[in-house]
Amino acid sequence: MKLLATAALAAGFVLAAEITPAHAQKEKDTLRIAQTSAIALLDYWIDPRPEVQFNAEAAFDNLISYDDNKHAFVGTLVKSWKRVSPTVLEFQLRDDVTWSDGEKFDADDVVYTFNWVLDKDTKLRFKEAYTWIDKVEKTGPYTVRFITKEAIPWGLARLSTQTYILPEHVHAKLADKNDFGHQPVGTGPYRYIQIDQNKGLVAVKRDTYPQANSAKPAPTIGRLTVTMLPDPGTTTSMLMADQIDIAKDLVSDQAENLASTKKFELTLRNSQGAQYLLMDARGRSGVKALTDPKVRQAIAKSIDTKPYYTVVLGKEFADTPQPGAICSPRQVGCDYSVPQEKYDPKGAKDLLAQTEYANGFDVTIIAFEGQSTQIAQILAGQLHAIGIRASIKTQNFASYRNSQRDGKLELLVGAYGGGGLPDVAQTLNFFFSDDAKNYHGRPDLIDLAGRVNTEMDPAKREAYSKKLLDEVTAMHYLVPLTDSSDIIVHRREVAVNKGSAAIGYGYVMSDVSWK
């Protein structure tokens, strides 16, 4: 987050806290939420933006959920499931779930949802995320079978995230499927009674939610109002004026100043992604120094992540530990044992002295726009301190992809969102496929990533992942710099679960309750 506030602004926050009475809406059982983007229709299948997903999680359900505290999948719309064969998953559905219009949920809804998603005429942005499914069959009123094209160990992870089941009795009748999102019908804990891109969204708690579980508990807040506030300054003002109860996407100093008033708390939520440093160990860019393992180790030792976290999260969370690997330990299959290098600039200089680059060398850091560039600027200073002369080139995503393809990445400070799954497979596929992203030159790592993607035995799968990640850390091909956390600003009457979320928004309504 950018550090923008001045001392005068901070003083203004304190003054506002003194003169503005705190009348949170707990007495009215209404949580007032700020979001940055307008929503015209509530349908994540059609409009897969993070803000839409936050609300979709409240209105709809996946078949199963992932409890990141227990590292386990739990049933939501299903009672149980079993693997009949490596390519067949059978689910026993709950028989006590109703849609928000009162109709019963059953196997027909599940089969309909996936028939529609997989239909060749259905155009969806993330349709490829489901092409591993061959078909879904109804085997009883409350039993379905998923037949996959091959053995997919991460299939449960996909079905637990961003895979909302649709009501056949409503959705199938619509000639234009976009109309569904204007008046959605879901099985989730909330029923949305207003969806207006100008006026915002309003939802009310459903009377019963029998499918509640440890990952998606029953709602405790009666009413939600969602206001679209694209400007962080306006959001901050409305928080102080007691017109909003919870928000994210504020600049870090604004969040810290709000917390200093004692009316608000800050909760850190990890969203499984990371800022990272990639080094051209393969030598594609022509910078020979980076092919030397001791040089890469020296670079890793030069890294102090505290100022990076000050940029990303602010001073309050500057001591957040450096991630142990590019994946999150809350993801299924993410295992490692080799630690990241400790900050040791003297040790870094000593390592360089053992190479032909004792007098340093020139290198260019390519960085994504925004926070990545801010981190790259700090990294450049850390490299200069050990004798490496680093310059920075900021690129938008299209330019970066061209540089990547053309072998022009020397050092890259980039950001990765975590793959949107509570599973390591998509992360390893992203970084260790035989494509333009390959700056390590290790076919064995690509093979290990492929094994993680197909191995059905959990223990063997985790062992492959550990072998890959430990080698990456030992050889310093890829160094995680910070995790991609979100700071949630909320009134003290509001409790936000301190956990992680596979979704891009950082938190969902099931993480929020009254104290």
VEXZALUM-949502 format. One record per residue (C-alpha): residue number from 1; chain; residue in one letter; x, y, z. Coordinates in steps of 0.25 Angstrom, whole numbers, plus 5000, padded with zeros to 4 digits. Layout:
{NUM, 'A', 'A', {X, Y, Z}},
...
END
This chain:
{1, 'A', 'M', {5000, 5000, 5000}},
{2, 'A', 'K', {5005, 5014, 4997}},
{3, 'A', 'L', {5009, 5023, 5009}},
{4, 'A', 'L', {5002, 5036, 5006}},
{5, 'A', 'A', {4996, 5042, 5019}},
{6, 'A', 'T', {5002, 5054, 5025}},
{7, 'A', 'A', {5004, 5058, 5039}},
{8, 'A', 'A', {4992, 5068, 5038}},
{9, 'A', 'L', {4983, 5057, 5032}},
{10, 'A', 'A', {4987, 5048, 5044}},
{11, 'A', 'A', {4983, 5059, 5054}},
{12, 'A', 'G', {4970, 5061, 5046}},
{13, 'A', 'F', {4967, 5046, 5049}},
{14, 'A', 'V', {4969, 5048, 5064}},
{15, 'A', 'L', {4961, 5060, 5064}},
{16, 'A', 'A', {4949, 5054, 5056}},
{17, 'A', 'A', {4950, 5042, 5066}},
{18, 'A', 'E', {4948, 5052, 5078}},
{19, 'A', 'I', {4936, 5059, 5072}},
{20, 'A', 'T', {4929, 5048, 5065}},
{21, 'A', 'P', {4921, 5039, 5073}},
{22, 'A', 'A', {4922, 5024, 5070}},
{23, 'A', 'H', {4909, 5018, 5067}},
{24, 'A', 'A', {4912, 5005, 5060}},
{25, 'A', 'Q', {4900, 4998, 5054}},
{26, 'A', 'K', {4901, 4986, 5063}},
{27, 'A', 'E', {4888, 4990, 5070}},
{28, 'A', 'K', {4881, 4990, 5057}},
{29, 'A', 'D', {4888, 4977, 5053}},
{30, 'A', 'T', {4893, 4983, 5040}},
{31, 'A', 'L', {4907, 4982, 5035}},
{32, 'A', 'R', {4911, 4994, 5026}},
{33, 'A', 'I', {4922, 4989, 5016}},
{34, 'A', 'A', {4930, 4998, 5006}},
{35, 'A', 'Q', {4935, 4992, 4993}},
{36, 'A', 'T', {4943, 4999, 4982}},
{37, 'A', 'S', {4935, 4995, 4969}},
{38, 'A', 'A', {4921, 4995, 4965}},
{39, 'A', 'I', {4913, 4982, 4963}},
{40, 'A', 'A', {4902, 4982, 4953}},
{41, 'A', 'L', {4899, 4967, 4954}},
{42, 'A', 'L', {4902, 4957, 4965}},
{43, 'A', 'D', {4908, 4945, 4957}},
{44, 'A', 'Y', {4922, 4941, 4958}},
{45, 'A', 'W', {4921, 4931, 4946}},
{46, 'A', 'I', {4918, 4943, 4937}},
{47, 'A', 'D', {4926, 4954, 4945}},
{48, 'A', 'P', {4938, 4948, 4952}},
{49, 'A', 'R', {4943, 4960, 4959}},
{50, 'A', 'P', {4947, 4959, 4974}},
{51, 'A', 'E', {4936, 4969, 4979}},
{52, 'A', 'V', {4926, 4960, 4972}},
{53, 'A', 'Q', {4932, 4948, 4978}},
{54, 'A', 'F', {4931, 4954, 4992}},
{55, 'A', 'N', {4916, 4955, 4990}},
{56, 'A', 'A', {4915, 4942, 4983}},
{57, 'A', 'E', {4920, 4935, 4995}},
{58, 'A', 'A', {4909, 4940, 5003}},
{59, 'A', 'A', {4898, 4937, 4993}},
{60, 'A', 'F', {4903, 4924, 4987}},
{61, 'A', 'D', {4910, 4911, 4992}},
{62, 'A', 'N', {4920, 4902, 4986}},
{63, 'A', 'L', {4918, 4887, 4988}},
{64, 'A', 'I', {4929, 4887, 4998}},
{65, 'A', 'S', {4938, 4897, 5006}},
{66, 'A', 'Y', {4952, 4897, 5010}},
{67, 'A', 'D', {4955, 4899, 5025}},
{68, 'A', 'D', {4969, 4905, 5024}},
{69, 'A', 'N', {4971, 4904, 5039}},
{70, 'A', 'K', {4969, 4889, 5039}},
{71, 'A', 'H', {4975, 4887, 5025}},
{72, 'A', 'A', {4963, 4879, 5022}},
{73, 'A', 'F', {4951, 4879, 5012}},
{74, 'A', 'V', {4937, 4879, 5019}},
{75, 'A', 'G', {4923, 4877, 5013}},
{76, 'A', 'T', {4914, 4889, 5009}},
{77, 'A', 'L', {4904, 4884, 5000}},
{78, 'A', 'V', {4908, 4870, 5002}},
{79, 'A', 'K', {4908, 4860, 5013}},
{80, 'A', 'S', {4920, 4852, 5009}},
{81, 'A', 'W', {4928, 4848, 4997}},
{82, 'A', 'K', {4937, 4836, 4992}},
{83, 'A', 'R', {4946, 4833, 4981}},
{84, 'A', 'V', {4941, 4822, 4973}},
{85, 'A', 'S', {4953, 4821, 4964}},
{86, 'A', 'P', {4964, 4831, 4960}},
{87, 'A', 'T', {4955, 4838, 4951}},
{88, 'A', 'V', {4941, 4836, 4958}},
{89, 'A', 'L', {4937, 4845, 4970}},
{90, 'A', 'E', {4923, 4842, 4976}},
{91, 'A', 'F', {4916, 4852, 4985}},
{92, 'A', 'Q', {4904, 4849, 4994}},
{93, 'A', 'L', {4896, 4862, 4995}},
{94, 'A', 'R', {4889, 4868, 5006}},
{95, 'A', 'D', {4874, 4867, 5006}},
{96, 'A', 'D', {4871, 4878, 5015}},
{97, 'A', 'V', {4875, 4890, 5007}},
{98, 'A', 'T', {4866, 4900, 5000}},
{99, 'A', 'W', {4868, 4911, 4990}},
{100, 'A', 'S', {4866, 4926, 4995}},
{101, 'A', 'D', {4852, 4925, 4987}},
{102, 'A', 'G', {4848, 4913, 4996}},
{103, 'A', 'E', {4850, 4902, 4985}},
{104, 'A', 'K', {4858, 4889, 4989}},
{105, 'A', 'F', {4872, 4887, 4985}},
{106, 'A', 'D', {4875, 4874, 4979}},
{107, 'A', 'A', {4884, 4866, 4969}},
{108, 'A', 'D', {4877, 4872, 4957}},
{109, 'A', 'D', {4883, 4886, 4961}},
{110, 'A', 'V', {4897, 4880, 4961}},
{111, 'A', 'V', {4896, 4873, 4948}},
{112, 'A', 'Y', {4890, 4885, 4941}},
{113, 'A', 'T', {4901, 4895, 4946}},
{114, 'A', 'F', {4912, 4887, 4941}},
{115, 'A', 'N', {4905, 4883, 4928}},
{116, 'A', 'W', {4903, 4898, 4926}},
{117, 'A', 'V', {4918, 4902, 4929}},
{118, 'A', 'L', {4923, 4891, 4920}},
{119, 'A', 'D', {4914, 4894, 4908}},
{120, 'A', 'K', {4922, 4898, 4896}},
{121, 'A', 'D', {4912, 4910, 4894}},
{122, 'A', 'T', {4915, 4915, 4908}},
{123, 'A', 'K', {4925, 4926, 4908}},
{124, 'A', 'L', {4932, 4928, 4922}},
{125, 'A', 'R', {4945, 4935, 4925}},
{126, 'A', 'F', {4950, 4923, 4934}},
{127, 'A', 'K', {4944, 4912, 4926}},
{128, 'A', 'E', {4957, 4905, 4925}},
{129, 'A', 'A', {4957, 4903, 4940}},
{130, 'A', 'Y', {4947, 4892, 4938}},
{131, 'A', 'T', {4951, 4885, 4925}},
{132, 'A', 'W', {4957, 4874, 4933}},
{133, 'A', 'I', {4942, 4869, 4936}},
{134, 'A', 'D', {4937, 4860, 4925}},
{135, 'A', 'K', {4923, 4859, 4931}},
{136, 'A', 'V', {4914, 4860, 4943}},
{137, 'A', 'E', {4903, 4849, 4945}},
{138, 'A', 'K', {4891, 4848, 4954}},
{139, 'A', 'T', {4891, 4834, 4961}},
{140, 'A', 'G', {4880, 4837, 4970}},
{141, 'A', 'P', {4871, 4849, 4975}},
{142, 'A', 'Y', {4883, 4853, 4984}},
{143, 'A', 'T', {4895, 4846, 4978}},
{144, 'A', 'V', {4904, 4851, 4967}},
{145, 'A', 'R', {4916, 4846, 4960}},
{146, 'A', 'F', {4928, 4854, 4954}},
{147, 'A', 'I', {4935, 4847, 4943}},
{148, 'A', 'T', {4948, 4853, 4940}},
{149, 'A', 'K', {4957, 4852, 4927}},
{150, 'A', 'E', {4969, 4848, 4936}},
{151, 'A', 'A', {4973, 4846, 4950}},
{152, 'A', 'I', {4972, 4860, 4956}},
{153, 'A', 'P', {4977, 4861, 4971}},
{154, 'A', 'W', {4973, 4876, 4972}},
{155, 'A', 'G', {4959, 4873, 4967}},
{156, 'A', 'L', {4953, 4875, 4981}},
{157, 'A', 'A', {4960, 4888, 4983}},
{158, 'A', 'R', {4954, 4894, 4970}},
{159, 'A', 'L', {4940, 4889, 4974}},
{160, 'A', 'S', {4942, 4896, 4988}},
{161, 'A', 'T', {4945, 4910, 4982}},
{162, 'A', 'Q', {4938, 4919, 4972}},
{163, 'A', 'T', {4929, 4908, 4967}},
{164, 'A', 'Y', {4915, 4912, 4971}},
{165, 'A', 'I', {4904, 4903, 4969}},
{166, 'A', 'L', {4892, 4909, 4961}},
{167, 'A', 'P', {4877, 4907, 4962}},
{168, 'A', 'E', {4872, 4899, 4950}},
{169, 'A', 'H', {4858, 4903, 4952}},
{170, 'A', 'V', {4862, 4918, 4950}},
{171, 'A', 'H', {4874, 4918, 4942}},
{172, 'A', 'A', {4870, 4909, 4931}},
{173, 'A', 'K', {4858, 4917, 4927}},
{174, 'A', 'L', {4866, 4930, 4924}},
{175, 'A', 'A', {4869, 4932, 4910}},
{176, 'A', 'D', {4879, 4943, 4914}},
{177, 'A', 'K', {4887, 4937, 4926}},
{178, 'A', 'N', {4892, 4951, 4929}},
{179, 'A', 'D', {4878, 4953, 4935}},
{180, 'A', 'F', {4880, 4943, 4946}},
{181, 'A', 'G', {4890, 4953, 4953}},
{182, 'A', 'H', {4880, 4964, 4955}},
{183, 'A', 'Q', {4871, 4955, 4964}},
{184, 'A', 'P', {4880, 4943, 4968}},
{185, 'A', 'V', {4874, 4931, 4975}},
{186, 'A', 'G', {4884, 4924, 4983}},
{187, 'A', 'T', {4886, 4914, 4995}},
{188, 'A', 'G', {4896, 4923, 5002}},
{189, 'A', 'P', {4894, 4929, 5016}},
{190, 'A', 'Y', {4889, 4942, 5010}},
{191, 'A', 'R', {4878, 4946, 5001}},
{192, 'A', 'Y', {4881, 4959, 4993}},
{193, 'A', 'I', {4869, 4968, 4992}},
{194, 'A', 'Q', {4875, 4979, 4984}},
{195, 'A', 'I', {4886, 4979, 4974}},
{196, 'A', 'D', {4888, 4993, 4968}},
{197, 'A', 'Q', {4901, 4998, 4962}},
{198, 'A', 'N', {4898, 5012, 4967}},
{199, 'A', 'K', {4890, 5010, 4980}},
{200, 'A', 'G', {4899, 4998, 4984}},
{201, 'A', 'L', {4895, 4984, 4990}},
{202, 'A', 'V', {4886, 4980, 5001}},
{203, 'A', 'A', {4885, 4965, 5007}},
{204, 'A', 'V', {4877, 4959, 5018}},
{205, 'A', 'K', {4881, 4947, 5026}},
{206, 'A', 'R', {4873, 4934, 5023}},
{207, 'A', 'D', {4865, 4928, 5034}},
{208, 'A', 'T', {4872, 4915, 5033}},
{209, 'A', 'Y', {4885, 4910, 5028}},
{210, 'A', 'P', {4886, 4895, 5031}},
{211, 'A', 'Q', {4899, 4893, 5023}},
{212, 'A', 'A', {4907, 4902, 5032}},
{213, 'A', 'N', {4921, 4896, 5035}},
{214, 'A', 'S', {4934, 4900, 5041}},
{215, 'A', 'A', {4939, 4907, 5028}},
{216, 'A', 'K', {4926, 4914, 5025}},
{217, 'A', 'P', {4918, 4916, 5038}},
{218, 'A', 'A', {4904, 4920, 5040}},
{219, 'A', 'P', {4903, 4935, 5039}},
{220, 'A', 'T', {4901, 4944, 5051}},
{221, 'A', 'I', {4899, 4957, 5045}},
{222, 'A', 'G', {4884, 4960, 5040}},
{223, 'A', 'R', {4886, 4970, 5029}},
{224, 'A', 'L', {4897, 4975, 5020}},
{225, 'A', 'T', {4898, 4988, 5012}},
{226, 'A', 'V', {4909, 4989, 5002}},
{227, 'A', 'T', {4913, 5003, 4997}},
{228, 'A', 'M', {4922, 5005, 4985}},
{229, 'A', 'L', {4933, 5015, 4989}},
{230, 'A', 'P', {4945, 5015, 4979}},
{231, 'A', 'D', {4953, 5026, 4986}},
{232, 'A', 'P', {4960, 5022, 4998}},
{233, 'A', 'G', {4959, 5036, 5004}},
{234, 'A', 'T', {4944, 5036, 5003}},
{235, 'A', 'T', {4944, 5022, 5010}},
{236, 'A', 'T', {4953, 5027, 5021}},
{237, 'A', 'S', {4943, 5039, 5023}},
{238, 'A', 'M', {4931, 5030, 5023}},
{239, 'A', 'L', {4937, 5021, 5033}},
{240, 'A', 'M', {4940, 5033, 5043}},
{241, 'A', 'A', {4926, 5038, 5040}},
{242, 'A', 'D', {4920, 5025, 5045}},
{243, 'A', 'Q', {4914, 5022, 5031}},
{244, 'A', 'I', {4923, 5010, 5029}},
{245, 'A', 'D', {4927, 4998, 5038}},
{246, 'A', 'I', {4937, 4990, 5030}},
{247, 'A', 'A', {4946, 4993, 5018}},
{248, 'A', 'K', {4959, 4989, 5011}},
{249, 'A', 'D', {4968, 4995, 5000}},
{250, 'A', 'L', {4972, 5007, 5008}},
{251, 'A', 'V', {4986, 5012, 5008}},
{252, 'A', 'S', {4994, 5007, 5020}},
{253, 'A', 'D', {4996, 5020, 5027}},
{254, 'A', 'Q', {4981, 5023, 5026}},
{255, 'A', 'A', {4978, 5009, 5032}},
{256, 'A', 'E', {4988, 5011, 5043}},
{257, 'A', 'N', {4982, 5025, 5047}},
{258, 'A', 'L', {4968, 5020, 5047}},
{259, 'A', 'A', {4973, 5009, 5057}},
{260, 'A', 'S', {4980, 5019, 5066}},
{261, 'A', 'T', {4966, 5026, 5069}},
{262, 'A', 'K', {4963, 5013, 5077}},
{263, 'A', 'K', {4949, 5012, 5069}},
{264, 'A', 'F', {4955, 5003, 5059}},
{265, 'A', 'E', {4964, 4990, 5058}},
{266, 'A', 'L', {4972, 4985, 5047}},
{267, 'A', 'T', {4972, 4970, 5043}},
{268, 'A', 'L', {4982, 4964, 5034}},
{269, 'A', 'R', {4977, 4953, 5024}},
{270, 'A', 'N', {4986, 4945, 5016}},
{271, 'A', 'S', {4981, 4942, 5002}},
{272, 'A', 'Q', {4992, 4932, 4998}},
{273, 'A', 'G', {4999, 4940, 4987}},
{274, 'A', 'A', {5013, 4946, 4988}},
{275, 'A', 'Q', {5022, 4957, 4983}},
{276, 'A', 'Y', {5035, 4950, 4978}},
{277, 'A', 'L', {5048, 4951, 4972}},
{278, 'A', 'L', {5052, 4943, 4960}},
{279, 'A', 'M', {5066, 4941, 4956}},
{280, 'A', 'D', {5071, 4937, 4942}},
{281, 'A', 'A', {5079, 4925, 4946}},
{282, 'A', 'R', {5078, 4919, 4932}},
{283, 'A', 'G', {5085, 4931, 4926}},
{284, 'A', 'R', {5075, 4934, 4916}},
{285, 'A', 'S', {5077, 4949, 4918}},
{286, 'A', 'G', {5092, 4949, 4916}},
{287, 'A', 'V', {5095, 4953, 4930}},
{288, 'A', 'K', {5106, 4942, 4933}},
{289, 'A', 'A', {5107, 4946, 4948}},
{290, 'A', 'L', {5093, 4941, 4951}},
{291, 'A', 'T', {5096, 4927, 4946}},
{292, 'A', 'D', {5106, 4926, 4958}},
{293, 'A', 'P', {5099, 4919, 4970}},
{294, 'A', 'K', {5108, 4927, 4979}},
{295, 'A', 'V', {5104, 4940, 4973}},
{296, 'A', 'R', {5089, 4937, 4974}},
{297, 'A', 'Q', {5091, 4933, 4989}},
{298, 'A', 'A', {5098, 4946, 4991}},
{299, 'A', 'I', {5086, 4953, 4986}},
{300, 'A', 'A', {5077, 4945, 4995}},
{301, 'A', 'K', {5085, 4949, 5007}},
{302, 'A', 'S', {5084, 4964, 5003}},
{303, 'A', 'I', {5069, 4964, 5005}},
{304, 'A', 'D', {5063, 4970, 5017}},
{305, 'A', 'T', {5048, 4968, 5016}},
{306, 'A', 'K', {5044, 4978, 5027}},
{307, 'A', 'P', {5044, 4990, 5018}},
{308, 'A', 'Y', {5036, 4982, 5007}},
{309, 'A', 'Y', {5025, 4979, 5017}},
{310, 'A', 'T', {5025, 4994, 5021}},
{311, 'A', 'V', {5022, 4997, 5007}},
{312, 'A', 'V', {5011, 4986, 5005}},
{313, 'A', 'L', {5005, 4986, 5019}},
{314, 'A', 'G', {5010, 4998, 5027}},
{315, 'A', 'K', {5018, 5000, 5039}},
{316, 'A', 'E', {5009, 4992, 5048}},
{317, 'A', 'F', {5011, 4979, 5040}},
{318, 'A', 'A', {5026, 4982, 5036}},
{319, 'A', 'D', {5031, 4970, 5045}},
{320, 'A', 'T', {5022, 4960, 5037}},
{321, 'A', 'P', {5032, 4948, 5034}},
{322, 'A', 'Q', {5037, 4945, 5020}},
{323, 'A', 'P', {5029, 4934, 5013}},
{324, 'A', 'G', {5036, 4921, 5014}},
{325, 'A', 'A', {5033, 4918, 4999}},
{326, 'A', 'I', {5025, 4923, 4988}},
{327, 'A', 'C', {5013, 4915, 4992}},
{328, 'A', 'S', {5005, 4916, 5005}},
{329, 'A', 'P', {5006, 4905, 5016}},
{330, 'A', 'R', {4991, 4906, 5017}},
{331, 'A', 'Q', {4990, 4900, 5002}},
{332, 'A', 'V', {4988, 4885, 5001}},
{333, 'A', 'G', {5002, 4879, 4996}},
{334, 'A', 'C', {5010, 4891, 5000}},
{335, 'A', 'D', {5022, 4886, 5008}},
{336, 'A', 'Y', {5037, 4890, 5009}},
{337, 'A', 'S', {5048, 4889, 5019}},
{338, 'A', 'V', {5060, 4898, 5014}},
{339, 'A', 'P', {5059, 4911, 5020}},
{340, 'A', 'Q', {5061, 4924, 5013}},
{341, 'A', 'E', {5074, 4932, 5014}},
{342, 'A', 'K', {5075, 4941, 5026}},
{343, 'A', 'Y', {5078, 4956, 5024}},
{344, 'A', 'D', {5093, 4956, 5024}},
{345, 'A', 'P', {5099, 4967, 5016}},
{346, 'A', 'K', {5113, 4964, 5021}},
{347, 'A', 'G', {5111, 4949, 5017}},
{348, 'A', 'A', {5106, 4954, 5004}},
{349, 'A', 'K', {5119, 4962, 5001}},
{350, 'A', 'D', {5128, 4950, 5005}},
{351, 'A', 'L', {5120, 4941, 4995}},
{352, 'A', 'L', {5122, 4951, 4984}},
{353, 'A', 'A', {5137, 4951, 4988}},
{354, 'A', 'Q', {5138, 4936, 4985}},
{355, 'A', 'T', {5133, 4939, 4970}},
{356, 'A', 'E', {5139, 4946, 4959}},
{357, 'A', 'Y', {5129, 4957, 4962}},
{358, 'A', 'A', {5136, 4963, 4975}},
{359, 'A', 'N', {5135, 4977, 4969}},
{360, 'A', 'G', {5120, 4975, 4966}},
{361, 'A', 'F', {5113, 4975, 4953}},
{362, 'A', 'D', {5101, 4982, 4946}},
{363, 'A', 'V', {5087, 4977, 4946}},
{364, 'A', 'T', {5073, 4981, 4942}},
{365, 'A', 'I', {5061, 4979, 4951}},
{366, 'A', 'I', {5048, 4978, 4943}},
{367, 'A', 'A', {5037, 4981, 4952}},
{368, 'A', 'F', {5021, 4981, 4951}},
{369, 'A', 'E', {5015, 4994, 4953}},
{370, 'A', 'G', {5010, 4998, 4967}},
{371, 'A', 'Q', {5016, 4991, 4979}},
{372, 'A', 'S', {5025, 4983, 4972}},
{373, 'A', 'T', {5033, 4995, 4967}},
{374, 'A', 'Q', {5033, 5001, 4981}},
{375, 'A', 'I', {5039, 4987, 4986}},
{376, 'A', 'A', {5049, 4987, 4974}},
{377, 'A', 'Q', {5054, 5001, 4978}},
{378, 'A', 'I', {5057, 4996, 4992}},
{379, 'A', 'L', {5063, 4984, 4986}},
{380, 'A', 'A', {5072, 4992, 4977}},
{381, 'A', 'G', {5078, 4999, 4990}},
{382, 'A', 'Q', {5080, 4986, 4997}},
{383, 'A', 'L', {5088, 4981, 4985}},
{384, 'A', 'H', {5096, 4994, 4984}},
{385, 'A', 'A', {5100, 4992, 4998}},
{386, 'A', 'I', {5107, 4979, 4994}},
{387, 'A', 'G', {5113, 4984, 4982}},
{388, 'A', 'I', {5103, 4980, 4971}},
{389, 'A', 'R', {5099, 4992, 4962}},
{390, 'A', 'A', {5084, 4990, 4960}},
{391, 'A', 'S', {5075, 4999, 4951}},
{392, 'A', 'I', {5060, 4998, 4950}},
{393, 'A', 'K', {5050, 4997, 4938}},
{394, 'A', 'T', {5035, 4997, 4942}},
{395, 'A', 'Q', {5027, 4990, 4932}},
{396, 'A', 'N', {5012, 4988, 4930}},
{397, 'A', 'F', {5007, 4973, 4929}},
{398, 'A', 'A', {5007, 4973, 4913}},
{399, 'A', 'S', {5022, 4978, 4913}},
{400, 'A', 'Y', {5026, 4969, 4924}},
{401, 'A', 'R', {5021, 4957, 4916}},
{402, 'A', 'N', {5028, 4962, 4904}},
{403, 'A', 'S', {5041, 4963, 4912}},
{404, 'A', 'Q', {5038, 4949, 4918}},
{405, 'A', 'R', {5036, 4942, 4905}},
{406, 'A', 'D', {5049, 4949, 4898}},
{407, 'A', 'G', {5058, 4944, 4910}},
{408, 'A', 'K', {5060, 4958, 4915}},
{409, 'A', 'L', {5057, 4956, 4930}},
{410, 'A', 'E', {5070, 4958, 4938}},
{411, 'A', 'L', {5063, 4960, 4951}},
{412, 'A', 'L', {5048, 4961, 4952}},
{413, 'A', 'V', {5040, 4966, 4964}},
{414, 'A', 'G', {5026, 4961, 4961}},
{415, 'A', 'A', {5013, 4958, 4968}},
{416, 'A', 'Y', {5006, 4945, 4968}},
{417, 'A', 'G', {4992, 4943, 4973}},
{418, 'A', 'G', {4993, 4929, 4978}},
{419, 'A', 'G', {4985, 4922, 4967}},
{420, 'A', 'G', {4971, 4924, 4974}},
{421, 'A', 'L', {4972, 4910, 4980}},
{422, 'A', 'P', {4975, 4904, 4993}},
{423, 'A', 'D', {4984, 4894, 4986}},
{424, 'A', 'V', {4999, 4896, 4982}},
{425, 'A', 'A', {4997, 4890, 4968}},
{426, 'A', 'Q', {4993, 4903, 4961}},
{427, 'A', 'T', {5005, 4910, 4967}},
{428, 'A', 'L', {5015, 4900, 4963}},
{429, 'A', 'N', {5009, 4899, 4949}},
{430, 'A', 'F', {5010, 4914, 4948}},
{431, 'A', 'F', {5025, 4915, 4952}},
{432, 'A', 'F', {5030, 4902, 4947}},
{433, 'A', 'S', {5024, 4899, 4933}},
{434, 'A', 'D', {5033, 4897, 4920}},
{435, 'A', 'D', {5029, 4911, 4915}},
{436, 'A', 'A', {5033, 4925, 4914}},
{437, 'A', 'K', {5034, 4926, 4930}},
{438, 'A', 'N', {5045, 4916, 4930}},
{439, 'A', 'Y', {5057, 4924, 4935}},
{440, 'A', 'H', {5063, 4912, 4943}},
{441, 'A', 'G', {5066, 4902, 4932}},
{442, 'A', 'R', {5063, 4890, 4941}},
{443, 'A', 'P', {5055, 4879, 4934}},
{444, 'A', 'D', {5054, 4871, 4947}},
{445, 'A', 'L', {5047, 4882, 4953}},
{446, 'A', 'I', {5037, 4883, 4942}},
{447, 'A', 'D', {5035, 4868, 4944}},
{448, 'A', 'L', {5033, 4869, 4959}},
{449, 'A', 'A', {5022, 4880, 4957}},
{450, 'A', 'G', {5015, 4870, 4947}},
{451, 'A', 'R', {5015, 4859, 4957}},
{452, 'A', 'V', {5009, 4868, 4967}},
{453, 'A', 'N', {4998, 4871, 4957}},
{454, 'A', 'T', {4995, 4856, 4955}},
{455, 'A', 'E', {4999, 4848, 4967}},
{456, 'A', 'M', {4987, 4843, 4975}},
{457, 'A', 'D', {4994, 4838, 4987}},
{458, 'A', 'P', {4995, 4850, 4997}},
{459, 'A', 'A', {5008, 4846, 5003}},
{460, 'A', 'K', {5015, 4844, 4990}},
{461, 'A', 'R', {5009, 4857, 4985}},
{462, 'A', 'E', {5014, 4865, 4997}},
{463, 'A', 'A', {5028, 4858, 4996}},
{464, 'A', 'Y', {5029, 4863, 4981}},
{465, 'A', 'S', {5025, 4877, 4985}},
{466, 'A', 'K', {5035, 4877, 4996}},
{467, 'A', 'K', {5046, 4872, 4987}},
{468, 'A', 'L', {5043, 4883, 4977}},
{469, 'A', 'L', {5042, 4895, 4987}},
{470, 'A', 'D', {5054, 4891, 4995}},
{471, 'A', 'E', {5062, 4891, 4982}},
{472, 'A', 'V', {5057, 4904, 4978}},
{473, 'A', 'T', {5061, 4910, 4991}},
{474, 'A', 'A', {5074, 4904, 4992}},
{475, 'A', 'M', {5078, 4909, 4978}},
{476, 'A', 'H', {5071, 4922, 4979}},
{477, 'A', 'Y', {5064, 4922, 4966}},
{478, 'A', 'L', {5052, 4929, 4973}},
{479, 'A', 'V', {5051, 4936, 4986}},
{480, 'A', 'P', {5038, 4940, 4992}},
{481, 'A', 'L', {5038, 4954, 4997}},
{482, 'A', 'T', {5025, 4957, 5004}},
{483, 'A', 'D', {5012, 4950, 5004}},
{484, 'A', 'S', {5000, 4957, 4998}},
{485, 'A', 'S', {4992, 4960, 5010}},
{486, 'A', 'D', {4980, 4969, 5012}},
{487, 'A', 'I', {4978, 4979, 5023}},
{488, 'A', 'I', {4963, 4979, 5027}},
{489, 'A', 'V', {4959, 4992, 5035}},
{490, 'A', 'H', {4947, 4990, 5044}},
{491, 'A', 'R', {4940, 4995, 5056}},
{492, 'A', 'R', {4943, 4989, 5069}},
{493, 'A', 'E', {4929, 4983, 5070}},
{494, 'A', 'V', {4932, 4975, 5058}},
{495, 'A', 'A', {4941, 4962, 5058}},
{496, 'A', 'V', {4948, 4957, 5046}},
{497, 'A', 'N', {4954, 4943, 5046}},
{498, 'A', 'K', {4969, 4943, 5045}},
{499, 'A', 'G', {4972, 4933, 5034}},
{500, 'A', 'S', {4974, 4932, 5019}},
{501, 'A', 'A', {4965, 4932, 5007}},
{502, 'A', 'A', {4967, 4926, 4994}},
{503, 'A', 'I', {4959, 4936, 4987}},
{504, 'A', 'G', {4965, 4949, 4982}},
{505, 'A', 'Y', {4957, 4958, 4991}},
{506, 'A', 'G', {4964, 4954, 5004}},
{507, 'A', 'Y', {4952, 4951, 5013}},
{508, 'A', 'V', {4937, 4947, 5011}},
{509, 'A', 'M', {4925, 4949, 5020}},
{510, 'A', 'S', {4926, 4936, 5027}},
{511, 'A', 'D', {4939, 4942, 5033}},
{512, 'A', 'V', {4931, 4953, 5040}},
{513, 'A', 'S', {4922, 4954, 5052}},
{514, 'A', 'W', {4918, 4963, 5063}},
{515, 'A', 'K', {4927, 4962, 5076}},
END
